Amino acid sequence: MKFLKNNWFFFTMIIGIVAGCLVGYFWEGAAVLEPLGTLFINMMFCVVVPMVFFSISSAIANMKSAKRAGKLMGTTVLTFMCTTVIASVIMYVLVRFIPVYIGDPVFEEGAKEPMSAGEMIVGFFTKPDFPELWSRRSILQLIIAGIFFGFGVQMCGGRETKVAKLLEEITNVLMKVIKLISYYAPIGFFGFFAALVAQHGADLMTNYARAIILYYVVSFAYMFLIFPLYARFGGGKGAVKVMFQHLFRPAAVAFGTCSSVATIPTNMEVSEDTGISKDVTDIVLPMGATMNMDGSGMSAIIKVAFLFAMFGKDFATADAILAIVVATVSSVAMSGIPGGGGTGELAGHRRSGGSPRHHGQRRR
């Protein structure tokens, strides 16, 4: 009974997902339920976006010193990049032995040029207008703005200033608002998955079945085999048990919303339960939601492998190194750029001589 009492919210979310899948499978008209899911996702994003800014700037502003904040962020980014490289390499090794595309090769000239290095740098750091920062499509740029703002408060006196205290209070208020919204999550998940299965259930079992199955199998294996190694390395003895005790609730939110950003509030709550310092979670979790993209790295590799096979090209070592670099950069450095993650696919097109337009046609 105690277990059910402590995890009732997680089970209600799972029930909502399962019920939605069943309704979508047996009722072709379940697409009409999609607004139930969209309502939840829109409410969550409207609160999460400002929360990302205030939580990061508050954490930095209220730290003991700017030096600690800088060290924490440097360690965080380096860790994210290393884990993404590991995930990408694992996926590359697997796609070399498990074909993700079986069929006659196709070819079409006319690949578009990829984004230039200058455009990537500008898109990574900035937005041309201040209002554009306050969008879920600009989370990475908003994080950078929050970092600068937090360090600005540090230079003016840090935690002793009224601004630092205000930032902390606003963050606490936003967390309470998100908690209220989360009570609607099971209904939102029900509507989202009912519509998803009703609209795309058949497609998932045809053209992309092999790639999808491989991706999800590897993702779950990565979660249950590689994550424990990271937990043991970072948290020491007993950390693996703690991780699995708190893993599934944010995982359910991620699965239901298809957004890592939407998991920030839930991750903050479970991190608090584990005893992790608040100033650490307020920086690491918002950054991780946009930069710790191991799954995105694996996805980029499997997309490139799919394209190489579709165009009859060998996904050799030289191409693999380029793909892994692109997967890491697009996952870590360009996750806030609209379409940034698609660079991995575009690199695959360019190397193989295929056309993005042609790939889009095959996906449909």
Order of alpha helices (4+ residues) and beta strands (2+ residues): alpha-alpha-alpha-alpha-alpha-alpha-alpha-alpha-alpha-alpha-alpha-alpha-alpha-alpha-alpha-alpha-alpha
